[in-house]
Amino acid sequence: MLEMVPPHARRRPVGTGSAASFLALLALAVQLSAGPALAQGTQLADWSDADLATAGALRDRALKGTSAYEHVSSLVTEVGPRLAGSPGDEAAVRWAMNRLGKLGFTGVRTQDVLVPRWIRGTTEVTLLGPAAQPLVAATLGGSIGTGEEGIEAQVVEVASLEALTAMQAGDIRNKVVFINQRMERTKDGASYGTTVKNRTQGASAAGNLGAVALVIRSVGTSDERFAHTGRMTYDVSAPRIPAFSLSNPDADTLSRQLKTNKQLRLRLKSTAREMPPAWSANVIGEIPGTDRAGEIVLLGAHLDSWDLGQGALDDGAGVAIVVEAARLISRLDRKPSRTIRVVLFANEEFGLSGAKEYARLIGDEQAKHVLAMEADTGIGPVIRLESQVAPEFLGAIEKMRAAMQPLPIEGGSNNASGGADLGPLRSLGVPVLDPVLDASLYFDVHHTMNDTLAKVDAKVLDQTVAAYAVAAYLAATKQGDFGRLAPVPFNR
C-alpha cells in the first residue's frame, strides 16, 4: 500500500486579544471590498520575491551542469533493456530503489504492480519473387506468433487504417495486409498520434476482414534500417493475427515492388508468445515539504522500456530528468512548502499498469495532489509549456514560464494531456503541467534497437532538467493551488 505523508500542518492564529481581533476584522473588510475574486484568493501573489529568486538560481544552477546524464548512463549500463515482467524490469526496480536512496530521497518504497509478460522470440520477414530478400522487421509488442511453419501469402498494400476499414473482406481474405503510411517529422511529434493507430488497431481491423497477418511501415521518422516496435492490441471480437513492422527503407522496397508485381508474396515467421503475468513495481521517493508537506507535486516517468534497445531515451532520459530535478531542489537552502514526489511507473509500454495502480491506491490522497508532471519524450529541450489547470490559474502558469527565461519556451494551450502515465490521475481531477519536449529526432530511435546512450546529449538534458526543476519548485511553493479538473472516466 502507498504510505501517506504527514497530514497538513494547521496554521497558527496571528495573535490573541482585542488588537489581533481588530486587525483580523480590518483585513477581512479590505479583502471583501476588493470583490469576490480577491476574497477567494485568486488574485493574491502566487510567489514571494524570495521564491522567484530561488527558482532563478535553481535554473542557473541546472544550466551549468547536472547529474542527469550520469543517471541515464547508470540505468542503461547496469540494467539495460527493461521490458515489463522481464529480469531486466526486476533489476530496474532494484536500481531505482538504490539510486533514490543514495541520492537522499525520503520514504523510498515500492508499490507492487501485476504486469503482462510477453516474449518477442525471433522474427523473420522475407520478400519472395525475382528480387527475393530478407526485410528488416520487428514483431509488434503483444502479437501472437506464426507457429513454427510460418505464414506465406500475397501482400495487399493500403494507405492507412481508414483505407483498410473501408475495404471489403474479399479484397484481403487470406492475404497479408501492408499499411504503408509514413509518420511525418514534426517538432512536437504530433504526427505520431495520427499514425500509431495503424500499429495499435491494424491487426484486428485486418483480421476482421480475413487477413492472415499484418505488416505496417514503422511508426517512426528514421530512414535507417531499424524497425520500430510498440504495443498493439487485439479486439476481443476479432480473430488474432500476427503483426509486424518494417523499417522505413524496407517499407519503401516493398511498396516499389508492389507497383510492378501485384502478386508479390511475403514469408513471415515469429516465435512471439504470451506468458503468465508477472510482478513489477512502481518506485516512489520524496523530497519532503515544510509547512504544507501533506500536499504533493508529482514528477513521473516510466521505468520500463522495450527490449530491442537500451531504453536510454524512452524512458531513461525521463527518469533522469525527474530524479535530477527533485534532487537539485532538495539541495536548496530555501525548501519547498509542499512535498515533491517522484514516481517511476511500472509498465507504461504495455498498458499503463503502474499508473493505473497508483491512481487506484491513493484513495483520499488524490485531493492532495496539487499538480503532476511527466517526462517521456526523450531528452528535450523543452520548447513549450502546456497545462490543464482551472482557467483562473493560467496567469500562474505564465509566471512559471517567465521564470524559466532565458530558456526559449513558448506558451501553450490549457488542454494538455500531461502524458500517458498521468492519464489516470488527470481523470481523478488532478491538474497537470506538460513541458513539451523537442521531438524532432526522438522518433528516429523511439522503440528501436538504436535507442542507446549514444543518442543522449548531456547539455540538452541539463536544459530540460532546468525547466522541470523550476516548474516543480514553483508548484511546490505557490501560495494557492491550481484548482481541480472535472473527473472523467479513464478508459485506456
C-alpha positions in Angstrom: 0.0 0.0 0.0 1.0 3.6 -0.6 2.4 5.2 2.5 0.8 8.5 3.5 2.8 11.6 4.1 2.1 13.6 7.3 -1.1 15.5 7.4 -1.3 19.1 6.6 0.0 21.3 9.5 -2.6 23.6 11.0 -1.9 27.3 10.7 -1.4 29.1 14.0 -3.6 32.1 14.8 -2.0 35.5 14.1 -2.5 36.5 17.7 -4.9 36.8 20.6 -6.7 39.6 22.3 -8.7 42.6 21.1 -5.9 44.1 19.0 -5.5 40.9 17.0 -9.2 40.6 16.6 -9.5 44.2 15.3 -6.7 43.7 12.8 -8.3 40.5 11.6 -11.6 42.2 11.1 -9.9 45.1 9.3 -8.1 42.7 6.9 -11.3 40.8 6.2 -13.1 44.1 5.4 -10.4 45.2 2.9 -10.5 41.7 1.3 -14.2 41.7 0.8 -14.3 45.3 -0.5 -11.9 44.2 -3.3 -14.5 41.9 -4.8 -15.2 38.2 -4.8 -12.1 37.2 -6.8 -9.7 38.6 -4.3 -11.8 37.2 -1.4 -11.3 33.7 -2.9 -7.6 34.3 -3.1 -7.2 34.0 -6.9 -5.5 37.4 -7.2 -3.2 37.1 -4.2 0.6 36.9 -5.0 1.4 33.4 -6.3 5.0 33.6 -5.1 7.2 35.7 -2.9 10.2 37.5 -4.3 12.4 35.1 -2.4 10.7 32.1 -4.0 11.1 33.6 -7.5 14.7 34.4 -6.8 15.4 30.8 -5.6 13.7 29.4 -8.8 16.0 31.6 -10.9 19.1 30.4 -9.0 17.9 26.8 -9.4 17.5 27.3 -13.2 21.0 28.8 -13.5 22.5 26.0 -11.4 21.0 23.3 -13.6 22.2 25.1 -16.8 25.8 24.9 -15.5 25.6 21.1 -15.5 23.6 18.4 -13.7 24.0 14.7 -12.9 21.2 13.7 -15.2 23.4 12.1 -17.8 25.0 10.0 -15.0 21.6 8.7 -14.0 20.8 7.6 -17.6 24.2 6.1 -18.1 23.9 4.2 -14.8 20.5 2.8 -15.7 21.3 1.6 -19.2 24.8 0.3 -18.3 23.8 -1.5 -15.1 20.4 -2.7 -16.2 19.9 -2.3 -19.9 16.5 -3.2 -21.6 13.6 -3.4 -19.1 10.6 -5.0 -20.8 7.7 -5.4 -18.3 7.9 -8.6 -16.3 11.4 -9.5 -17.5 14.6 -10.0 -15.4 15.7 -6.5 -16.7 12.5 -5.0 -15.3 13.1 -6.6 -11.9 16.7 -5.3 -11.9 15.5 -1.8 -12.8 13.3 -1.7 -9.7 16.3 -2.6 -7.6 18.4 0.0 -9.3 15.8 2.7 -8.7 15.4 1.9 -5.1 19.2 2.1 -4.6 19.6 5.2 -6.7 16.9 7.2 -4.9 18.2 6.1 -1.5 21.7 7.1 -2.3 20.6 10.5 -3.6 18.9 11.3 -0.3 15.2 10.8 -1.1 13.0 10.0 1.8 10.2 7.4 2.1 11.7 5.4 -0.7 9.4 2.5 -1.3 7.8 0.2 -3.9 4.2 -0.4 -4.9 3.6 -3.9 -6.3 2.1 -4.0 -9.7 1.0 -7.0 -11.7 2.1 -6.6 -15.3 1.7 -8.6 -18.6 4.6 -10.8 -19.7 5.4 -11.2 -23.4 8.4 -12.8 -25.1 9.4 -11.5 -28.5 11.3 -14.5 -29.7 12.7 -14.4 -33.2 11.3 -12.5 -36.2 11.8 -13.3 -39.9 10.2 -11.4 -42.8 11.3 -12.4 -46.4 10.2 -10.8 -49.6 9.7 -13.5 -52.3 9.9 -13.3 -56.0 12.5 -12.4 -58.6 14.2 -9.9 -56.2 13.9 -12.1 -53.1 15.5 -10.7 -50.0 15.1 -10.5 -46.2 13.4 -7.4 -44.8 14.3 -5.7 -41.5 11.3 -6.2 -39.3 10.1 -6.4 -35.7 7.2 -8.3 -34.2 4.8 -5.8 -32.6 4.5 -5.9 -28.9 1.8 -8.3 -27.8 1.4 -10.0 -31.1 0.9 -13.7 -31.3 3.4 -15.8 -33.2 3.0 -17.5 -36.5 3.8 -21.0 -35.4 6.9 -23.0 -36.5 5.6 -23.3 -40.0 5.3 -19.6 -40.5 3.0 -17.8 -43.0 3.4 -17.3 -46.7 0.8 -15.2 -48.6 0.2 -12.5 -51.1 0.6 -8.9 -50.0 -2.1 -6.1 -50.3 -1.0 -2.5 -49.7 -3.3 0.1 -48.2 -2.6 3.7 -47.4 -4.0 3.9 -43.8 -6.1 2.3 -41.2 -9.1 4.2 -42.5 -8.5 2.8 -46.0 -8.3 -0.7 -44.6 -11.6 -0.5 -42.8 -13.2 0.8 -46.0 -12.2 -2.4 -47.9 -14.3 -5.5 -48.5 -13.4 -8.8 -47.0 -12.9 -10.4 -50.4 -10.1 -7.9 -51.2 -7.8 -9.2 -48.5 -9.0 -12.6 -47.3 -6.1 -15.0 -46.8 -3.6 -12.2 -47.6 -1.1 -10.1 -45.7 -2.2 -6.5 -45.2 0.6 -3.9 -45.6 -0.3 -0.5 -44.1 2.0 2.0 -45.8 1.6 5.3 -44.0 4.7 7.4 -43.2 5.0 9.3 -40.0 5.9 12.9 -40.7 8.7 14.6 -38.8 7.4 17.5 -36.6 9.0 19.3 -33.7 6.2 18.3 -31.2 5.8 14.8 -32.5 2.1 15.4 -33.4 2.2 13.0 -36.4 2.7 10.1 -34.0 -0.9 10.3 -32.9 -2.2 10.1 -36.5 -0.1 7.0 -37.4 0.2 5.0 -34.2 -3.3 3.7 -34.6 -2.1 1.6 -37.6 0.0 -0.2 -35.0 -2.5 -0.5 -32.2 -5.6 -1.2 -34.2 -4.4 -2.6 -37.6 -4.3 -6.3 -36.7 -7.9 -6.5 -35.5 -9.1 -4.5 -38.5 -7.3 -6.8 -40.9 -8.3 -9.9 -39.0 -11.9 -8.9 -39.2 -11.7 -8.9 -43.0 -10.0 -12.3 -43.1 -6.3 -11.3 -43.5 -3.7 -13.8 -42.2 -1.2 -11.2 -41.0 -0.5 -7.5 -40.7 2.7 -5.6 -41.7 3.0 -1.9 -41.2 5.5 0.8 -42.0 7.3 1.5 -38.8 5.7 4.4 -36.7 8.9 6.4 -36.8 10.8 9.0 -38.8 14.2 7.4 -39.4 15.5 6.5 -42.8 17.9 4.0 -41.3 17.2 0.3 -41.4 15.8 0.0 -37.8 12.3 -1.4 -37.3 10.2 0.3 -34.6 8.3 -2.0 -32.3 5.5 -0.9 -29.9 2.3 -2.2 -28.3 -0.5 -3.5 -30.4 -3.9 -4.6 -29.1 -6.5 -7.2 -30.1 -10.2 -6.5 -30.2 -11.8 -9.4 -28.3 -14.4 -9.8 -31.2 -11.7 -10.1 -33.9 -9.5 -13.0 -35.0 -6.0 -12.7 -33.6 -3.4 -12.5 -36.4 0.4 -11.9 -36.2 1.6 -8.3 -36.6 4.9 -6.9 -37.7 6.6 -3.6 -38.6 9.1 -2.9 -41.3 11.9 -0.4 -41.2 11.2 2.6 -43.4 13.7 1.7 -46.1 12.3 -1.8 -46.3 8.7 -0.5 -46.4 9.9 1.6 -49.4 11.3 -1.5 -51.1 8.1 -3.5 -50.6 6.0 -0.7 -51.9 8.1 -0.2 -55.0 8.0 -3.9 -55.9 4.2 -4.0 -55.4 3.8 -1.3 -58.1 5.1 -3.7 -60.7 4.1 -7.1 -59.2 0.6 -7.2 -57.6 1.0 -10.9 -56.9 4.0 -10.3 -54.6 4.3 -12.6 -51.6 5.8 -12.4 -48.1 7.1 -15.2 -45.9 6.6 -14.4 -42.2 7.8 -16.2 -39.1 7.6 -15.1 -35.4 8.1 -17.1 -32.3 6.5 -14.4 -30.1 4.4 -15.7 -27.2 2.4 -14.5 -24.2 3.4 -15.7 -20.7 1.6 -15.6 -17.4 1.5 -12.1 -15.7 4.5 -11.2 -13.5 5.1 -8.8 -10.7 6.8 -5.5 -11.1 6.6 -2.3 -9.0 6.3 1.4 -9.0 9.2 3.1 -7.2 8.4 6.1 -5.1 10.7 8.6 -3.4 10.1 12.1 -1.9 11.6 15.4 -1.2 9.6 16.4 1.9 7.9 19.8 2.1 7.8 22.1 5.1 4.6 23.7 6.3 2.4 22.0 3.6 4.1 18.7 3.5 0.8 16.8 3.1 0.3 18.4 -0.3 2.0 16.7 -3.3 3.6 17.9 -6.5 4.2 14.7 -8.5 7.0 14.2 -11.0 6.6 11.0 -13.1 8.5 8.9 -15.6 8.3 5.2 -16.6 11.0 2.7 -15.5 10.2 0.0 -18.1 11.4 0.0 -21.7 11.2 -2.0 -24.9 13.5 -4.9 -25.4 15.2 -4.0 -28.6 17.4 -1.1 -27.4 18.7 0.2 -24.1 15.8 2.4 -23.3 18.1 5.4 -23.0 15.6 8.0 -24.4 12.4 6.0 -23.7 12.4 6.5 -20.9 15.8 6.5 -19.2 16.0 10.2 -20.0 12.7 10.9 -18.4 13.7 9.0 -15.3 16.9 11.1 -15.1 15.0 14.4 -15.7 12.5 14.0 -12.8 15.0 12.4 -10.4 17.6 15.1 -11.0 15.1 18.0 -10.9 13.9 16.8 -7.5 17.5 16.2 -6.3 18.5 19.7 -7.2 15.5 21.1 -5.3 16.5 19.0 -2.2 19.9 20.8 -2.2 18.3 24.3 -1.9 18.6 26.3 1.4 15.0 27.5 0.8 13.0 24.3 1.0 9.7 23.8 -0.9 6.4 24.1 1.2 4.9 21.1 -0.5 6.3 17.6 -0.8 7.8 16.7 -4.2 7.1 13.1 -5.0 8.9 11.2 -7.8 7.1 8.2 -9.1 8.9 5.8 -11.5 5.9 3.9 -13.0 5.9 0.3 -13.9 4.8 -0.9 -17.4 3.9 2.2 -19.3 4.6 0.5 -22.6 2.3 -2.5 -22.2 -0.8 -0.7 -20.8 -0.1 1.8 -18.0 -0.3 -0.9 -15.3 1.7 1.2 -12.8 -0.1 4.4 -13.5 -3.5 2.7 -13.0 -2.4 1.0 -9.8 -1.0 4.2 -8.3 -4.3 6.1 -9.0 -6.3 3.2 -7.6 -4.3 3.1 -4.3 -4.0 6.8 -3.4 -7.7 7.0 -2.3 -8.4 10.3 -0.5 -4.8 11.4 -1.1 -5.7 12.2 -4.7 -7.2 15.5 -3.5 -3.8 16.4 -2.0 -2.1 16.1 -5.4 -1.8 19.8 -6.4 -0.1 19.3 -9.7 1.5 16.5 -11.7 4.2 16.5 -14.4 5.7 13.7 -16.6 8.8 13.3 -18.7 8.5 10.8 -21.5 9.7 12.2 -24.9 13.4 11.8 -24.7 16.0 14.5 -23.7 14.3 17.7 -24.9 14.9 20.6 -24.8 11.6 22.0 -23.6 10.0 24.1 -26.4 6.6 24.9 -25.0 4.7 24.9 -21.7 1.2 23.5 -21.8 -1.2 22.9 -18.9 -4.6 21.6 -17.8 -5.5 23.6 -14.8 -8.5 25.6 -13.6 -8.7 28.5 -16.1 -8.4 31.1 -13.3 -4.8 29.9 -12.7 -3.5 30.3 -16.2 -1.7 33.5 -15.0 0.4 31.4 -12.6 1.4 29.1 -15.5 2.6 32.1 -17.4 4.6 33.3 -14.4 6.2 29.9 -14.3 7.2 30.1 -17.9 8.6 33.6 -17.4 10.7 32.2 -14.5 12.3 29.7 -17.0 13.8 32.5 -19.2 16.2 32.8 -20.9 15.2 29.3 -22.0 13.2 29.8 -25.2 10.0 28.2 -24.1 6.7 29.3 -25.7 3.3 29.4 -24.0 0.9 26.7 -24.9 -2.7 25.6 -24.6 -4.7 24.6 -21.4 -5.8 21.3 -22.8 -2.6 19.3 -22.2 -2.8 15.6 -21.5 0.2 15.6 -19.2 1.5 12.3 -20.6 0.3 8.7 -20.7 1.1 7.8 -17.1 -0.7 10.9 -15.8 -4.0 9.9 -17.5 -5.5 8.0 -14.5 -4.6 10.9 -12.2 -5.9 13.5 -14.6 -9.2 11.6 -14.8 -9.5 12.0 -11.0 -9.3 15.8 -11.3 -5.5 16.3 -10.7 -4.2 19.4 -12.7 -1.3 18.7 -15.0 1.6 20.6 -16.4 3.1 19.5 -19.7 6.6 20.8 -20.6 6.6 19.8 -24.3 10.0 18.5 -25.4 11.5 18.9 -28.8 10.7 15.6 -30.6 12.4 16.4 -33.9 14.8 13.5 -33.6 13.1 11.4 -30.9 11.0 9.3 -33.3 14.1 8.3 -35.2 15.1 6.0 -32.4 11.8 5.6 -30.4 11.1 1.8 -29.8 14.1 0.7 -31.8 17.4 -1.1 -31.2 19.0 2.4 -31.8 17.6 3.8 -28.5 21.0 3.9 -26.8 23.1 6.1 -24.6 24.9 7.4 -27.7 21.7 9.4 -28.5 21.8 11.3 -25.2 23.2 14.8 -25.3 24.1 15.8 -21.7 23.8 19.5 -22.3 20.3 19.3 -23.8 19.3 17.1 -20.9 20.5 19.8 -18.5 18.3 22.4 -20.2 15.3 20.1 -19.7 16.2 19.5 -16.1 16.3 23.2 -15.6 12.8 23.8 -16.8 11.4 20.8 -14.8 13.1 21.9 -11.7 11.8 25.5 -11.9 8.3 24.3 -12.6 8.4 21.7 -9.7 9.8 24.2 -7.2 7.3 26.9 -8.1 4.4 24.4 -7.9 5.6 23.3 -4.5 5.9 26.9 -3.2 2.8 28.5 -4.8 0.7 30.3 -2.2 -2.5 28.7 -3.6 -3.2 25.7 -5.7 -4.1 25.1 -9.4 -7.8 24.3 -8.9 -9.2 20.9 -9.8 -10.3 19.3 -13.1 -13.7 17.7 -13.6 -13.4 14.0 -13.0 -13.8 11.9 -16.2 -13.7 8.2 -16.9 -10.4 6.7 -17.8 -10.8 4.0 -20.5 -7.3 3.4 -21.9 
